[in-house]
Amino acid sequence: MSFKEEYYFWRIVYYLMSEKKYRMLNLSPNENEVWLENVFEKQHGVVKIVRTDLDWSNWLRNDVERTKRNGERIRQSFYKNRLNVFNLYITPLPPVDDYETALGWASSAGNERVKVYTSLFLTNDLSDSLADFEQFFGKLPIDPVKDVYEPYEVDAVKKAVMQLASAEVKRERKIFEAGKPFFTYFFLAVQVVLFFLMELMGGSENPYVLLQFGAKFNPLIVEGQWWRLITPMFLHIGIIHLLLNSLALYYLGTVVEKLFGRWRFLFLYLFSGFFGSLASFLFNPTISAGASGAIFGCFGALLYFGLVYPHLFFRTMGMNILVLVGMNLLLGIIIPNIDMAGHVGGLIGGFLASGILYLPKQDRFNKRWLFFLVTVMATAGMLVYGFTFPNV
């Protein structure tokens, strides 16, 4: 191979990353093969580019099969129903034997979910190769087209590709590190201290002690003790209840606080707890307490993050979060004495609060106002209904 093949390899990669918004999935150690992905590109969600000297079609066919297998792994990891892979080989000349049947669309026997389109980019036939490439991805901006490229030209394009890849990694890292957790640990400390105070006063499972510390109790809320819509999120009934919620808060709270920042997290957590208590006030007449509503609000915040960054969400934590939410809601239905209304209310409250706050460095005022209006109307409606038709 000459510098010509290497130049076009990096030039095409740069074009797809900079103009078509593909992201580098993997670069082989010898830098002869790269995988790119763009989940918003429906025709070719994944592109594989190989720089090689194609001598025999048998190698090409075997590599196409390998591409199908790797494509299936990528499809599963992205939880996609179907995936199209554009498989491009940059080579001076085509194989010396019959190779045409290895080109075009192909899929594995019994698996139509992954389809691979194989194409050759022949550097000794640049006009046709550039025209074929243009049909799928638009015109490759190379002017002038040359037959010989110098090492410094290759290095310049390669450096530009690496800078793009590095910038994307840094951008994603900043999204996940908008703030350092503080209030997560603060709320953990508060609920532990209050639990031990309750134990000293007669036990956290004692209804009288719970009422003294501010547990949610509908008759007292109706009488005007509105703070019982806020204080329950800091109280727990029994050591198991405390341990489970503390564990959930530690893992979920730190993630959400890193994503949203300290002050956004503070509002989000408190509002979720309040909204969960408000939902419980409407639908659950029994005495209740716990941080579950606020913790489900963290789930709601992560679901909102998935709405804003669907690709990043599913590539990192998405399916795990959806499974956890589903399992917790299912447990709330199956296991008696769980305040399901508080859980669902907290989930909705966290989602709405996230829409009002939005994520750091994002600016969508129209959507924020929409979330704000929906939240105000929902909160006001629930309060009016709860005090007009009290569930006592």
Stockholm file with secondary structure:
# STOCKHOLM 1.0

chainA/1-392         MSFKEEYYFWRIVYYLMSEKKYRMLNLSPNENEVWLENVFEKQHGVVKIVRTDLDWSNWLRNDVERTKRNGERIRQSFYKNRLNVFNLYITPLPPVDDYETALGWASSAGNERVKVYTSLFLTNDLSDSLADFEQFFGKLPIDPVKDVYEPYEVDAVKKAVMQLASAEVKRERKIFEAGKPFFTYFFLAVQVVLFFLMELMGGSENPYVLLQFGAKFNPLIVEGQWWRLITPMFLHIGIIHLLLNSLALYYLGTVVEKLFGRWRFLFLYLFSGFFGSLASFLFNPTISAGASGAIFGCFGALLYFGLVYPHLFFRTMGMNILVLVGMNLLLGIIIPNIDMAGHVGGLIGGFLASGILYLPKQDRFNKRWLFFLVTVMATAGMLVYGFTFPNV
#=GR chainA/1-392 SS CCHHHHHHHHHHHHHHHHTSCCEEEEECTTSSEEEEECTTCSSCSEEEEEECCCCCHHHHHHHHHHHHHHHHHHHHHTTCSCEEEEEEEEESSCCSSCCGGGSEEEEETTEEEEEEEEEEEETTSHHHHHHHHHHHHCCCCCSSCCSCCCHHHHHHHHHHHHHHHHHHHHHHHHHHTSSCCCHHHHHHHHHHHHHHHHHHHTCTTCHHHHHHHTCBCHHHHHTTCGGGGTGGGGCCSSHHHHHHHHHHIIIIIHHHHHHHCHHHHHHHHHHHHHHHHHHHHHHCCSCBCCSHHHHHHHHHHHHHHHHHSHHHHHHHTHHHHHHHHHHHHHHHHHSTTCCHHHHHHHHHHHHHHHHHHCCTTCCCHHHHHHHHHHHHHHHHHHHHHHHHSCCC
#=GC SS_cons         CCHHHHHHHHHHHHHHHHTSCCEEEEECTTSSEEEEECTTCSSCSEEEEEECCCCCHHHHHHHHHHHHHHHHHHHHHTTCSCEEEEEEEEESSCCSSCCGGGSEEEEETTEEEEEEEEEEEETTSHHHHHHHHHHHHCCCCCSSCCSCCCHHHHHHHHHHHHHHHHHHHHHHHHHHTSSCCCHHHHHHHHHHHHHHHHHHHTCTTCHHHHHHHTCBCHHHHHTTCGGGGTGGGGCCSSHHHHHHHHHHIIIIIHHHHHHHCHHHHHHHHHHHHHHHHHHHHHHCCSCBCCSHHHHHHHHHHHHHHHHHSHHHHHHHTHHHHHHHHHHHHHHHHHSTTCCHHHHHHHHHHHHHHHHHHCCTTCCCHHHHHHHHHHHHHHHHHHHHHHHHSCCC
//
